[in-house]
């Protein structure tokens, strides 16, 4: 009996930490300045696995739009209108903004 309870506990912890296999969340990605130029979009929906980080989202976006690679080291991210890090976990209906450096005079 203890073995079964331990196994259930392990599966529950794994699914919480990594997301349940096969489940996903849908977020809205918004592109600003050069990111908008490189993608040709101001925003788009993105579906990622439950438990995905902003970094996972960026990797998926770069696979779709390889030109975004040029911004990878210098962009700022915002999650639901607050600056965030690439390690932040995205949740269903979140908004992830890709904000490149802005220059001009």
Long-range contacts (C-beta under 8 A, 24 or more apart in sequence): 17-51, 18-51, 19-49, 19-50, 19-51, 19-52, 20-50, 23-49, 23-50, 24-48, 24-49, 24-50, 25-49, 25-50, 25-52, 25-90, 25-91, 25-92, 25-93, 25-94, 26-92, 26-93, 27-57, 27-90, 27-91, 27-92, 27-93, 27-94, 27-95, 27-96, 28-93, 28-94, 28-95, 28-96, 29-57, 29-61, 29-95, 29-96, 29-97, 29-98, 30-95, 30-96, 30-97, 30-98, 31-98, 32-97, 32-98, 32-99, 32-100, 33-99, 33-100, 33-102, 34-70, 34-71, 34-100, 35-68, 35-71, 35-75, 35-98, 35-99, 35-100, 38-65, 38-67, 38-68, 38-70, 38-71, 39-65, 39-67, 39-68, 46-96, 48-90, 51-89, 52-89, 52-90, 53-86, 53-87, 53-88, 53-89, 53-90, 54-79, 54-84, 54-85, 54-86, 54-87, 54-88, 54-90, 54-96, 55-86, 55-87, 57-90, 57-96, 58-86, 58-98, 61-98, 68-98, 71-98, 71-100, 74-100, 74-101, 75-99, 75-100, 75-101, 76-100, 76-101
